[in-house]
Amino acid sequence: MKHYKIKRGYDIPLQGRPESRMLAIEEPSVCYLHPARVRGIKARLSVREGDSVQIGTPVFYDKKEPALQFVSPCAGKISAIQYGPRRVIESIRIEKNGAAAVQHARYNLDQIKSMATPDLVDALLRGGMWPLIRQRPFDIIARPRETPLAVFINCMNTAPLSGDPEFALQDQADFFAAGVAAMQRLGAKNVHVVVNGNHGQDSIFARALQATDGVTISAFSGNHPAGLVSTHIEKLAPILDLGHLVWYSTAADVVAIGQYLTSGTFPVERVVALSGSALSETGYIKAPVGCPVQNLIGDRLRDGENRLISGDVLTGQTVSLNESIGLYHSGLTVIPEGRAERFLGWLSPGFGLPTWSRAYLSAFIPGKTFAQHTNLNGEHRALVKTGDYRKVCSLDILPEQLIKAILSEDIEMMEQLGILEVAPEDLALCSYICPSKTEFTEIIQAGLDLMQAELN
């Protein structure tokens, strides 16, 4: 096992990391799907309000790729479909009733290892599992009829206040091995499994694959973004051009694929990490897919105005109590809203404030964590050329020059500067440390959308 130490990056010192314990949850009576949050598809409904569905019944699909289906995570009745501007499907609400499920073919590990690629792809499409496989470039759902040069399975997470897959999936080794066997049948020349370097050979994921051939296991360690898949791809299988396709999934998604193939039914539970200083109790919850945020939080929310974030504080999405967390999110983070302004705040010595640039005296208190709120501490202003952005970006790119090329819509320059290698999450720390309050993530996403539009 080769170990890569990432030297650039930054771990934001936040309070509220998830404790290594399982928490109770009140069983929800509804579940939600949010088609508008799935990037890169044009959702079209397969059901109407009032229709009855089973676990695994197709609910919506991609207009551009009709075989790409998204299925119901619960059995019951479609009680509400909410539309946004231009008839975009914002959410689908399902009233739960029973546990009837669509039954597909079941496979044991040996059968999975010998499956033909077209048969496996069709099985994953029918079961609604294909959306769990994504691709670079563009950070979108992989195209089923294409073949990747490499497949990555990311078994670590270094984002602020994120959960630890080693704890969340500690009893899922068999399903993980089955999922990895399926990923090996997708036609890629190389399959890479990346584990946390702090665990190394002792990682539950490395141990689960001791008897598996044809998989390269690597370990990464260091500050965030050491756990991002772009960091791993650049070191192990760099994207050189548009034809260099790399597919990837997280460990949790691979476990879900393994569960589906071995049971024949859509897996209805996921482990969700609860974190953030606005919660009275943090930890992990085994929750139904599509579970409302209200049920995840329960009575753990502290008084005051708080922000509910599906995912992490750098790249997550704001959600309400009557929504579910995102398809690709494995955590719910809750932090205080920052409505109040500090009078002459720039004169403060900053003992209780985090600082990346060492502008506050808190920089001299090692190990101190902070209950940070959502204030930007300033408004957007002209971009200042500081050279600091590369210090928190693990990729070998020039962040400032790249976003300038995107803003000027210079397609050729964007490609030369590495737009094909990145996803918005890769430059999220640049947004955090930016003195100009520039939203790097939004600009990167706009650049990726522009590149796709040009290709189409």
C-alpha positions in Angstrom: 0.0 0.0 0.0 1.5 3.3 -1.1 1.0 6.3 1.3 0.5 9.8 0.0 1.0 12.7 2.4 -0.8 15.9 1.2 1.1 19.0 2.5 -1.2 21.7 1.3 -4.7 22.4 2.7 -6.3 23.5 5.9 -8.5 21.9 8.6 -11.0 24.5 9.8 -11.0 24.3 13.6 -14.7 23.9 14.2 -16.6 22.7 17.3 -19.2 19.9 16.9 -17.5 17.0 15.4 -19.7 13.8 15.4 -19.0 11.7 18.4 -18.3 8.0 17.7 -21.7 6.8 18.9 -25.0 5.8 17.4 -28.1 7.9 18.1 -31.7 7.1 18.2 -34.2 8.4 15.6 -38.0 8.6 15.5 -39.2 6.6 12.5 -40.5 9.1 9.9 -44.0 8.8 8.3 -42.8 10.4 5.0 -39.8 10.5 2.8 -38.6 13.0 0.2 -36.8 13.1 -3.1 -35.3 16.3 -4.6 -34.7 15.9 -8.3 -33.6 19.6 -8.7 -30.6 18.9 -6.6 -29.2 16.2 -8.9 -26.8 18.1 -11.2 -26.5 17.3 -14.9 -30.0 15.7 -15.5 -33.4 16.9 -16.8 -35.8 15.2 -14.5 -39.1 13.8 -15.8 -41.7 12.2 -13.7 -42.7 8.5 -13.9 -45.5 8.9 -11.4 -48.4 11.3 -10.5 -49.8 12.6 -7.2 -51.9 9.9 -5.6 -50.0 7.0 -7.2 -48.9 4.1 -4.9 -45.3 3.1 -5.0 -43.2 0.3 -3.6 -39.6 0.5 -2.4 -37.6 0.6 -5.7 -40.5 1.9 -7.9 -39.1 4.4 -10.5 -40.3 7.9 -9.6 -38.4 10.1 -12.1 -35.8 9.7 -14.8 -33.4 11.7 -16.9 -34.9 13.1 -20.1 -31.5 12.8 -21.9 -30.9 9.3 -20.7 -34.3 7.6 -20.0 -32.7 4.4 -18.7 -31.3 6.5 -15.8 -34.0 6.0 -13.2 -34.4 7.3 -9.6 -36.5 5.1 -7.4 -38.6 5.4 -4.3 -36.8 4.7 -1.0 -40.1 3.8 0.7 -43.4 2.2 0.1 -46.5 4.4 0.2 -48.4 7.1 -1.8 -47.1 10.1 -3.7 -48.8 12.8 -1.6 -47.2 16.0 -3.1 -45.0 17.1 -6.0 -43.6 20.6 -5.7 -42.4 22.6 -8.8 -40.1 25.5 -9.0 -39.4 28.1 -11.7 -39.8 26.7 -15.3 -41.5 23.7 -13.9 -38.4 22.2 -12.4 -39.3 19.4 -10.0 -38.2 20.6 -6.6 -39.4 17.8 -4.4 -41.5 14.7 -4.2 -43.2 13.8 -1.0 -44.2 10.2 -0.3 -46.5 9.1 2.6 -45.1 5.9 3.9 -47.3 2.8 4.2 -45.9 -0.7 4.6 -42.6 -2.1 3.3 -43.5 -3.7 -0.1 -40.5 -3.7 -2.4 -39.7 -4.4 -6.0 -37.7 -7.6 -6.1 -34.8 -7.9 -8.6 -32.4 -10.7 -9.3 -30.0 -11.6 -6.4 -26.3 -12.5 -6.9 -23.6 -13.9 -4.6 -20.1 -12.7 -4.7 -18.8 -15.2 -7.2 -21.7 -14.4 -9.6 -20.9 -10.7 -9.3 -17.3 -11.3 -10.1 -18.2 -13.1 -13.3 -21.0 -10.8 -14.5 -20.8 -9.4 -18.0 -20.4 -5.6 -18.0 -23.7 -4.9 -20.0 -25.6 -7.2 -17.6 -24.2 -5.4 -14.6 -25.0 -2.0 -16.0 -28.5 -3.0 -16.8 -29.0 -4.4 -13.3 -27.8 -1.2 -11.7 -30.0 0.9 -14.0 -33.1 -1.1 -13.2 -32.6 -0.9 -9.5 -32.0 2.8 -9.4 -28.4 2.4 -8.2 -26.6 3.8 -11.2 -26.8 7.5 -10.0 -24.3 6.5 -7.2 -21.6 6.2 -9.9 -20.2 9.6 -10.9 -17.6 10.7 -13.4 -14.8 13.2 -14.0 -14.6 15.4 -16.0 -17.6 17.5 -15.0 -18.6 15.8 -11.8 -21.8 14.4 -13.1 -23.5 10.9 -13.1 -21.5 8.5 -15.3 -22.9 7.7 -18.7 -23.9 4.1 -18.7 -22.7 3.2 -22.2 -19.2 4.6 -21.9 -16.1 2.9 -20.5 -13.8 4.6 -17.9 -10.1 4.3 -17.9 -10.1 4.1 -14.1 -12.5 3.7 -11.2 -12.0 5.2 -7.8 -13.6 4.2 -4.5 -13.1 6.9 -1.9 -13.2 5.5 1.6 -12.2 8.7 3.5 -13.6 12.1 4.3 -11.6 15.1 5.5 -14.2 17.8 5.0 -15.0 20.0 8.1 -17.1 18.2 10.7 -17.6 15.2 8.4 -18.3 11.7 9.6 -15.7 8.9 9.6 -16.6 6.1 7.1 -14.5 3.7 9.2 -17.0 4.1 12.0 -20.2 4.6 10.0 -19.6 1.4 7.9 -17.8 -0.7 10.4 -20.2 -3.7 10.0 -20.6 -3.5 6.3 -17.4 -5.3 5.1 -19.2 -8.0 3.1 -21.4 -5.6 1.3 -18.4 -3.4 0.6 -16.5 -6.4 -0.9 -19.5 -7.2 -3.1 -19.8 -3.6 -4.3 -16.1 -3.4 -5.1 -16.4 -6.6 -7.1 -19.2 -4.9 -9.1 -17.1 -1.8 -9.7 -14.3 -4.1 -11.1 -16.8 -5.4 -13.8 -17.4 -1.9 -15.2 -14.6 -2.3 -17.8 -12.0 0.0 -16.3 -8.3 -0.9 -16.6 -7.6 0.1 -13.0 -9.7 0.1 -9.8 -8.4 2.3 -7.0 -9.5 2.1 -3.4 -8.4 5.0 -1.3 -8.3 4.7 2.5 -7.4 7.1 5.3 -3.7 7.0 5.9 -4.3 7.3 9.7 -5.6 3.7 9.5 -3.5 2.3 6.7 -3.5 -1.5 6.6 -5.8 -1.5 9.6 -8.6 0.2 7.7 -11.8 -1.9 7.6 -11.9 -1.3 3.9 -8.4 -2.6 3.3 -9.1 -5.6 5.5 -12.3 -6.4 3.6 -10.3 -6.6 0.3 -7.4 -8.8 1.5 -8.6 -11.7 -0.7 -9.5 -9.4 -3.7 -7.2 -9.3 -6.7 -7.0 -6.5 -9.3 -7.6 -3.6 -6.9 -4.9 -1.0 -6.0 -5.3 0.2 -2.4 -3.7 3.5 -1.6 -3.6 5.6 1.6 -3.8 9.4 1.8 -3.3 11.7 4.8 -3.0 15.3 5.5 -5.3 18.3 5.9 -8.4 18.8 3.9 -8.7 18.4 0.9 -6.6 15.2 1.3 -9.9 13.2 1.3 -11.3 14.6 -2.0 -11.4 12.3 -5.0 -9.8 14.9 -7.3 -6.7 14.8 -5.0 -6.6 11.0 -5.5 -7.2 11.1 -9.2 -4.4 13.6 -9.8 -1.9 11.4 -8.0 -3.0 8.0 -9.4 -4.7 8.5 -12.7 -4.5 12.1 -13.9 -7.1 13.4 -16.3 -5.3 14.5 -19.5 -8.1 15.3 -21.9 -11.8 15.1 -22.5 -11.6 11.4 -23.5 -10.0 10.5 -20.2 -13.0 9.3 -18.2 -12.7 8.5 -14.5 -15.6 7.1 -12.6 -15.9 7.2 -8.8 -18.1 6.4 -5.8 -17.8 6.8 -2.1 -17.5 3.8 0.3 -21.1 4.3 1.4 -22.4 4.2 -2.2 -20.3 1.1 -2.9 -21.8 -0.6 0.2 -25.3 0.3 -1.1 -24.5 -1.2 -4.5 -23.3 -4.4 -2.8 -26.5 -4.5 -0.7 -28.7 -4.1 -3.7 -26.9 -6.8 -5.8 -26.9 -9.4 -3.0 -30.4 -8.8 -1.7 -32.2 -7.8 -5.0 -33.9 -4.8 -3.3 -33.2 -1.1 -3.0 -31.2 -0.5 0.2 -33.4 1.8 2.4 -31.1 2.8 5.2 -28.0 5.0 5.3 -25.8 6.1 8.2 -25.9 9.8 8.6 -23.4 11.9 10.6 -24.9 14.6 12.8 -22.5 17.4 13.5 -22.2 21.1 14.4 -22.0 23.4 17.4 -25.7 24.2 17.2 -26.6 20.6 18.2 -26.8 19.5 21.8 -25.7 16.0 20.8 -23.6 14.8 17.9 -23.0 11.3 16.5 -24.3 8.9 13.8 -27.9 7.8 12.9 -29.0 4.8 10.9 -31.8 6.6 9.0 -34.1 5.7 6.1 -33.1 7.2 2.8 -35.1 10.4 2.2 -35.7 10.9 5.9 -36.9 14.4 6.8 -34.3 16.6 8.5 -36.7 17.1 11.4 -36.5 13.4 12.3 -32.7 13.4 12.0 -32.4 16.3 14.4 -35.1 15.3 16.9 -34.8 17.4 20.0 -31.1 18.0 19.7 -31.4 21.6 18.2 -30.1 24.4 20.4 -32.1 27.6 20.9 -31.6 30.5 18.5 -31.5 30.8 14.7 -29.5 28.1 13.1 -28.6 27.0 9.6 -29.3 23.4 8.6 -26.8 22.1 6.0 -27.0 19.0 4.0 -23.4 17.9 3.7 -20.5 19.9 5.1 -20.0 23.6 5.7 -17.8 24.2 2.7 -19.9 22.5 -0.1 -23.3 21.6 1.5 -26.7 22.9 0.7 -29.1 24.8 3.1 -32.2 22.6 3.8 -35.3 23.0 5.9 -36.8 20.7 8.5 -39.3 19.3 5.9 -36.6 18.3 3.4 -34.1 15.4 3.2 -30.4 15.5 2.9 -28.9 15.3 -0.6 -28.4 12.1 -2.6 -24.6 12.4 -2.3 -24.4 13.7 1.3 -23.7 11.5 4.3 -24.0 14.1 7.0 -26.2 16.9 8.4 -24.4 19.9 9.9 -26.0 22.6 12.0 -24.3 25.9 12.9 -25.5 29.2 14.2 -26.7 31.9 11.8 -24.6 35.0 11.9 -27.0 37.9 11.8 -25.3 40.2 14.3 -22.4 42.5 13.3 -19.5 43.1 15.6 -18.8 46.8 16.3 -15.2 47.6 15.3 -14.7 43.9 14.9 -11.5 44.4 13.0 -9.9 45.9 16.2 -10.7 42.7 18.2 -7.7 40.7 19.4 -9.6 37.6 18.2 -9.0 35.1 21.0 -12.4 33.5 20.2 -12.2 33.7 16.4 -10.7 31.3 13.9 -8.0 32.6 11.6 -6.2 31.1 8.6 -4.0 34.1 7.9 -2.9 34.4 11.6 -4.5 37.8 11.8 -5.9 37.0 15.3 -4.2 36.0 18.5 -6.1 32.8 18.4 -3.5 31.6 15.9 -1.2 31.2 18.9 -3.5 28.8 20.8 -2.9 25.4 19.1 -5.7 22.9 19.0 -8.4 25.5 19.9 -11.8 25.0 18.1 -14.5 27.5 17.5 -18.3 27.6 17.3 -18.2 29.5 14.0 -21.3 31.1 12.5 -22.3 31.9 8.9 -21.2 35.6 8.8 -19.0 36.5 5.9 -17.3 39.2 7.9 -17.4 41.6 5.0 -18.9 41.9 1.5 -17.8 41.0 -2.0 -14.9 43.2 -3.3 -12.3 43.1 -6.1 -10.2 40.0 -6.2 -6.9 40.5 -4.4 -3.9 38.6 -5.8 -2.3 37.1 -2.7 -1.0 33.8 -3.8 -2.6 32.2 -0.8 -5.1 30.1 -2.8 -2.6 27.5 -3.9 -1.7 26.9 -0.2 -5.1 25.4 0.4 -5.6 23.7 -2.9 -4.0 20.3 -3.2 -4.3 20.2 -7.1 -1.4 21.4 -9.3 -3.5 24.3 -10.8 -3.6 28.1 -10.6 -6.9 28.9 -8.9 -6.9 32.6 -9.5 -6.0 32.3 -13.2 -8.6 29.6 -13.7 -11.5 31.5 -12.3 -10.5 34.6 -14.3 -10.6 32.4 -17.5 -14.0 31.2 -16.5 -15.4 34.6 -15.9 -14.1 35.8 -19.3 -15.5 32.6 -20.8 -12.2 31.7 -22.5 -12.8 28.0 -23.2 -9.3 27.2 -24.5 -7.6 28.9 -21.5 -10.0 27.1 -19.1 -9.0 23.7 -20.4 -5.3 24.6 -20.3 -5.6 25.7 -16.7 -7.2 22.4 -15.6 -11.0 22.9 -15.6 -11.3 19.2 -16.6 -9.6 18.1 -13.4 -11.7 20.0 -10.9 -15.1 20.0 -9.2 -16.5 22.9 -7.1 -15.5 21.1 -3.9 -11.8 21.3 -4.8 -11.7 25.1 -4.5 -14.1 25.4 -1.5 -11.3 26.3 0.9 -10.3 29.1 -1.5 -13.7 30.6 -0.9 -13.2 30.2 2.8 -9.9 32.1 3.0 -10.6 34.6 0.3 -10.3 38.2 1.6 -12.4 39.3 -1.4 -15.3 37.0 -0.5 -15.2 35.4 -4.0 -17.4 32.3 -4.4 -14.9 30.0 -6.1 -17.3 27.1 -6.0 -20.0 28.9 -7.9 -17.6 30.1 -10.5 -16.1 26.6 -11.0 -19.6 25.1 -11.5 -20.4 27.8 -14.0 -17.2 27.0 -15.9 -18.0 23.2 -16.0 -21.5 24.0 -17.2 -20.1 26.2 -19.9 -17.7 23.5 -21.0 -20.5 21.0 -21.2 -22.7 23.3 -23.2 -19.8 23.9 -25.7 -19.4 20.2 -26.2 -23.1 19.6 -26.7 
